[in-house]
Amino acid sequence: MPRLALYALVVCALAVTAAVVSFVQGSFLGVVWVLLAGLSSNMAWYYLRRAKAEKAAAAAESQTR
């Protein structure tokens, strides 16, 4: 797993935890945490897909040689 994807997943998990804590305490600041969780989740998917595409491109290039 790419390092940036792993960091994004960690941020996502922490943001979800912070959102739950905020909503349990009655604060609507949890909405910001939910948005941050969504953003970091999308970043994780992007980095995973990019690494997969780069790996496939490298494999295709090595086969053509």
N, CA, C and O atoms as CSV, one atom per row, in Angstrom:
chain,resi,resn,atom,element,x,y,z
A,1,MET,N,N,0.848,-1.176,0.000
A,1,MET,CA,C,0.000,0.000,0.000
A,1,MET,C,C,0.887,1.229,0.000
A,1,MET,O,O,1.830,1.318,0.785
A,2,PRO,N,N,0.590,2.177,-0.876
A,2,PRO,CA,C,1.389,3.413,-0.914
A,2,PRO,C,C,1.306,4.180,0.410
A,2,PRO,O,O,0.282,4.176,1.094
A,3,ARG,N,N,2.378,4.814,0.732
A,3,ARG,CA,C,2.462,5.517,2.007
A,3,ARG,C,C,1.416,6.625,2.116
A,3,ARG,O,O,0.799,6.782,3.169
A,4,LEU,N,N,1.207,7.399,1.040
A,4,LEU,CA,C,0.226,8.483,1.097
A,4,LEU,C,C,-1.190,7.952,1.284
A,4,LEU,O,O,-2.000,8.574,1.971
A,5,ALA,N,N,-1.491,6.821,0.685
A,5,ALA,CA,C,-2.816,6.217,0.869
A,5,ALA,C,C,-2.998,5.786,2.321
A,5,ALA,O,O,-4.072,5.955,2.897
A,6,LEU,N,N,-1.958,5.236,2.898
A,6,LEU,CA,C,-2.034,4.816,4.296
A,6,LEU,C,C,-2.248,6.017,5.217
A,6,LEU,O,O,-3.061,5.955,6.139
A,7,TYR,N,N,-1.528,7.099,4.972
A,7,TYR,CA,C,-1.710,8.311,5.771
A,7,TYR,C,C,-3.129,8.850,5.622
A,7,TYR,O,O,-3.736,9.285,6.600
A,8,ALA,N,N,-3.657,8.821,4.406
A,8,ALA,CA,C,-5.011,9.320,4.175
A,8,ALA,C,C,-6.034,8.455,4.908
A,8,ALA,O,O,-7.014,8.976,5.440
A,9,LEU,N,N,-5.818,7.141,4.941
A,9,LEU,CA,C,-6.735,6.266,5.675
A,9,LEU,C,C,-6.680,6.520,7.176
A,9,LEU,O,O,-7.704,6.461,7.857
A,10,VAL,N,N,-5.500,6.798,7.686
A,10,VAL,CA,C,-5.363,7.117,9.113
A,10,VAL,C,C,-6.095,8.416,9.431
A,10,VAL,O,O,-6.801,8.500,10.436
A,11,VAL,N,N,-5.933,9.422,8.585
A,11,VAL,CA,C,-6.628,10.697,8.782
A,11,VAL,C,C,-8.138,10.485,8.712
A,11,VAL,O,O,-8.890,11.076,9.487
A,12,CYS,N,N,-8.575,9.642,7.785
A,12,CYS,CA,C,-10.000,9.348,7.660
A,12,CYS,C,C,-10.542,8.707,8.934
A,12,CYS,O,O,-11.593,9.106,9.434
A,13,ALA,N,N,-9.837,7.733,9.448
A,13,ALA,CA,C,-10.282,7.062,10.673
A,13,ALA,C,C,-10.317,8.033,11.859
A,13,ALA,O,O,-11.246,8.002,12.666
A,14,LEU,N,N,-9.312,8.881,11.956
A,14,LEU,CA,C,-9.292,9.860,13.051
A,14,LEU,C,C,-10.409,10.888,12.904
A,14,LEU,O,O,-11.004,11.310,13.895
A,15,ALA,N,N,-10.691,11.286,11.674
A,15,ALA,CA,C,-11.760,12.252,11.448
A,15,ALA,C,C,-13.126,11.654,11.782
A,15,ALA,O,O,-13.983,12.339,12.341
A,16,VAL,N,N,-13.328,10.399,11.448
A,16,VAL,CA,C,-14.595,9.748,11.793
A,16,VAL,C,C,-14.736,9.654,13.305
A,16,VAL,O,O,-15.817,9.892,13.846
A,17,THR,N,N,-13.660,9.312,13.983
A,17,THR,CA,C,-13.690,9.244,15.448
A,17,THR,C,C,-14.001,10.612,16.052
A,17,THR,O,O,-14.801,10.725,16.981
A,18,ALA,N,N,-13.358,11.646,15.514
A,18,ALA,CA,C,-13.602,13.006,16.013
A,18,ALA,C,C,-15.043,13.432,15.737
A,18,ALA,O,O,-15.645,14.127,16.556
A,19,ALA,N,N,-15.602,13.031,14.605
A,19,ALA,CA,C,-16.990,13.377,14.290
A,19,ALA,C,C,-17.943,12.712,15.270
A,19,ALA,O,O,-18.889,13.338,15.748
A,20,VAL,N,N,-17.694,11.454,15.565
A,20,VAL,CA,C,-18.562,10.751,16.519
A,20,VAL,C,C,-18.492,11.413,17.887
A,20,VAL,O,O,-19.520,11.632,18.528
A,21,VAL,N,N,-17.299,11.728,18.328
A,21,VAL,CA,C,-17.140,12.377,19.631
A,21,VAL,C,C,-17.834,13.735,19.638
A,21,VAL,O,O,-18.496,14.084,20.616
A,22,SER,N,N,-17.692,14.496,18.571
A,22,SER,CA,C,-18.322,15.817,18.502
A,22,SER,C,C,-19.840,15.716,18.555
A,22,SER,O,O,-20.494,16.474,19.271
A,23,PHE,N,N,-20.403,14.769,17.787
A,23,PHE,CA,C,-21.855,14.632,17.784
A,23,PHE,C,C,-22.375,14.109,19.118
A,23,PHE,O,O,-23.453,14.508,19.558
A,24,VAL,N,N,-21.625,13.225,19.766
A,24,VAL,CA,C,-22.045,12.718,21.079
A,24,VAL,C,C,-22.053,13.848,22.092
A,24,VAL,O,O,-22.912,13.876,22.973
A,25,GLN,N,N,-21.118,14.777,21.988
A,25,GLN,CA,C,-21.058,15.910,22.902
A,25,GLN,C,C,-22.069,16.996,22.545
A,25,GLN,O,O,-22.202,17.983,23.269
A,26,GLY,N,N,-22.780,16.821,21.435
A,26,GLY,CA,C,-23.811,17.781,21.059
A,26,GLY,C,C,-23.307,18.939,20.220
A,26,GLY,O,O,-23.998,19.949,20.083
A,27,SER,N,N,-22.128,18.812,19.663
A,27,SER,CA,C,-21.553,19.880,18.860
A,27,SER,C,C,-21.758,19.578,17.374
A,27,SER,O,O,-21.563,18.452,16.917
A,28,PHE,N,N,-22.149,20.595,16.648
A,28,PHE,CA,C,-22.309,20.424,15.204
A,28,PHE,C,C,-20.994,20.625,14.458
A,28,PHE,O,O,-20.975,20.645,13.228
A,29,LEU,N,N,-19.913,20.773,15.185
A,29,LEU,CA,C,-18.584,20.829,14.583
A,29,LEU,C,C,-18.246,19.494,13.934
A,29,LEU,O,O,-17.333,19.406,13.114
A,30,GLY,N,N,-18.988,18.458,14.306
A,30,GLY,CA,C,-18.795,17.140,13.713
A,30,GLY,C,C,-19.018,17.137,12.215
A,30,GLY,O,O,-18.488,16.276,11.512
A,31,VAL,N,N,-19.794,18.088,11.716
A,31,VAL,CA,C,-20.029,18.190,10.265
A,31,VAL,C,C,-18.709,18.436,9.549
A,31,VAL,O,O,-18.468,17.872,8.482
A,32,VAL,N,N,-17.861,19.268,10.122
A,32,VAL,CA,C,-16.551,19.549,9.528
A,32,VAL,C,C,-15.714,18.280,9.501
A,32,VAL,O,O,-15.013,18.010,8.526
A,33,TRP,N,N,-15.788,17.505,10.571
A,33,TRP,CA,C,-15.028,16.252,10.633
A,33,TRP,C,C,-15.531,15.248,9.611
A,33,TRP,O,O,-14.741,14.505,9.028
A,34,VAL,N,N,-16.838,15.219,9.390
A,34,VAL,CA,C,-17.392,14.318,8.377
A,34,VAL,C,C,-16.890,14.721,6.990
A,34,VAL,O,O,-16.532,13.862,6.184
A,35,LEU,N,N,-16.864,16.004,6.716
A,35,LEU,CA,C,-16.351,16.473,5.424
A,35,LEU,C,C,-14.873,16.130,5.258
A,35,LEU,O,O,-14.442,15.739,4.173
A,36,LEU,N,N,-14.104,16.275,6.321
A,36,LEU,CA,C,-12.684,15.917,6.270
A,36,LEU,C,C,-12.513,14.417,6.059
A,36,LEU,O,O,-11.608,13.994,5.340
A,37,ALA,N,N,-13.367,13.614,6.674
A,37,ALA,CA,C,-13.309,12.168,6.477
A,37,ALA,C,C,-13.595,11.811,5.022
A,37,ALA,O,O,-12.933,10.944,4.452
A,38,GLY,N,N,-14.574,12.472,4.426
A,38,GLY,CA,C,-14.885,12.222,3.021
A,38,GLY,C,C,-13.735,12.609,2.108
A,38,GLY,O,O,-13.409,11.879,1.172
A,39,LEU,N,N,-13.132,13.732,2.371
A,39,LEU,CA,C,-12.002,14.181,1.563
A,39,LEU,C,C,-10.823,13.231,1.673
A,39,LEU,O,O,-10.221,12.865,0.663
A,40,SER,N,N,-10.492,12.832,2.881
A,40,SER,CA,C,-9.344,11.940,3.055
A,40,SER,C,C,-9.631,10.545,2.493
A,40,SER,O,O,-8.719,9.871,2.014
A,41,SER,N,N,-10.880,10.115,2.549
A,41,SER,CA,C,-11.251,8.835,1.947
A,41,SER,C,C,-11.043,8.885,0.432
A,41,SER,O,O,-10.502,7.950,-0.158
A,42,ASN,N,N,-11.471,9.970,-0.182
A,42,ASN,CA,C,-11.264,10.123,-1.624
A,42,ASN,C,C,-9.786,10.178,-1.976
A,42,ASN,O,O,-9.371,9.636,-3.000
A,43,MET,N,N,-8.995,10.825,-1.140
A,43,MET,CA,C,-7.556,10.885,-1.386
A,43,MET,C,C,-6.936,9.496,-1.306
A,43,MET,O,O,-6.068,9.154,-2.108
A,44,ALA,N,N,-7.381,8.694,-0.339
A,44,ALA,CA,C,-6.847,7.338,-0.203
A,44,ALA,C,C,-7.164,6.516,-1.443
A,44,ALA,O,O,-6.294,5.822,-1.969
A,45,TRP,N,N,-8.419,6.592,-1.915
A,45,TRP,CA,C,-8.786,5.862,-3.131
A,45,TRP,C,C,-7.964,6.326,-4.322
A,45,TRP,O,O,-7.532,5.510,-5.136
A,46,TYR,N,N,-7.742,7.651,-4.431
A,46,TYR,CA,C,-6.962,8.187,-5.541
A,46,TYR,C,C,-5.549,7.622,-5.532
A,46,TYR,O,O,-5.052,7.167,-6.562
A,47,TYR,N,N,-4.906,7.649,-4.380
A,47,TYR,CA,C,-3.521,7.171,-4.304
A,47,TYR,C,C,-3.432,5.662,-4.548
A,47,TYR,O,O,-2.469,5.187,-5.150
A,48,LEU,N,N,-4.427,4.913,-4.086
A,48,LEU,CA,C,-4.435,3.471,-4.357
A,48,LEU,C,C,-4.603,3.197,-5.856
A,48,LEU,O,O,-3.898,2.362,-6.421
A,49,ARG,N,N,-5.541,3.903,-6.492
A,49,ARG,CA,C,-5.770,3.692,-7.924
A,49,ARG,C,C,-4.573,4.138,-8.750
A,49,ARG,O,O,-4.233,3.508,-9.751
A,50,ARG,N,N,-3.931,5.235,-8.328
A,50,ARG,CA,C,-2.757,5.721,-9.053
A,50,ARG,C,C,-1.613,4.715,-8.963
A,50,ARG,O,O,-0.925,4.467,-9.953
A,51,ALA,N,N,-1.410,4.140,-7.791
A,51,ALA,CA,C,-0.345,3.143,-7.632
A,51,ALA,C,C,-0.650,1.901,-8.461
A,51,ALA,O,O,0.249,1.316,-9.066
A,52,LYS,N,N,-1.904,1.507,-8.488
A,52,LYS,CA,C,-2.293,0.337,-9.285
A,52,LYS,C,C,-2.071,0.595,-10.770
A,52,LYS,O,O,-1.599,-0.287,-11.488
A,53,ALA,N,N,-2.408,1.796,-11.236
A,53,ALA,CA,C,-2.211,2.138,-12.648
A,53,ALA,C,C,-0.727,2.201,-12.995
A,53,ALA,O,O,-0.321,1.752,-14.067
A,54,GLU,N,N,0.078,2.751,-12.100
A,54,GLU,CA,C,1.519,2.813,-12.350
A,54,GLU,C,C,2.131,1.422,-12.397
A,54,GLU,O,O,3.017,1.151,-13.207
A,55,LYS,N,N,1.653,0.540,-11.522
A,55,LYS,CA,C,2.152,-0.828,-11.507
A,55,LYS,C,C,1.773,-1.556,-12.798
A,55,LYS,O,O,2.580,-2.297,-13.359
A,56,ALA,N,N,0.544,-1.340,-13.261
A,56,ALA,CA,C,0.108,-1.963,-14.510
A,56,ALA,C,C,0.883,-1.415,-15.715
A,56,ALA,O,O,1.217,-2.160,-16.636
A,57,ALA,N,N,1.160,-0.125,-15.700
A,57,ALA,CA,C,1.920,0.481,-16.793
A,57,ALA,C,C,3.356,-0.053,-16.810
A,57,ALA,O,O,3.921,-0.299,-17.876
A,58,ALA,N,N,3.935,-0.229,-15.635
A,58,ALA,CA,C,5.285,-0.759,-15.564
A,58,ALA,C,C,5.329,-2.214,-16.038
A,58,ALA,O,O,6.282,-2.632,-16.696
A,59,ALA,N,N,4.293,-2.978,-15.699
A,59,ALA,CA,C,4.223,-4.364,-16.130
A,59,ALA,C,C,4.052,-4.447,-17.653
A,59,ALA,O,O,4.666,-5.291,-18.306
A,60,ALA,N,N,3.226,-3.577,-18.204
A,60,ALA,CA,C,3.019,-3.570,-19.656
A,60,ALA,C,C,4.283,-3.143,-20.390
A,60,ALA,O,O,4.605,-3.658,-21.461
A,61,GLU,N,N,4.990,-2.193,-19.793
A,61,GLU,CA,C,6.249,-1.733,-20.429
A,61,GLU,C,C,7.300,-2.820,-20.390
A,61,GLU,O,O,8.066,-2.979,-21.341
A,62,SER,N,N,7.345,-3.571,-19.302
A,62,SER,CA,C,8.365,-4.635,-19.205
A,62,SER,C,C,8.036,-5.800,-20.150
A,62,SER,O,O,8.940,-6.511,-20.588
A,63,GLN,N,N,6.766,-5.997,-20.462
A,63,GLN,CA,C,6.375,-7.069,-21.379
A,63,GLN,C,C,6.690,-6.708,-22.835
A,63,GLN,O,O,6.934,-7.592,-23.656
A,64,THR,N,N,6.686,-5.423,-23.151
A,64,THR,CA,C,6.949,-5.014,-24.539
A,64,THR,C,C,8.430,-5.024,-24.867
A,64,THR,O,O,8.800,-4.973,-26.040
A,65,ARG,N,N,9.264,-5.088,-23.884
A,65,ARG,CA,C,10.699,-5.071,-24.114
A,65,ARG,C,C,11.229,-6.424,-24.470
A,65,ARG,O,O,12.429,-6.578,-24.695
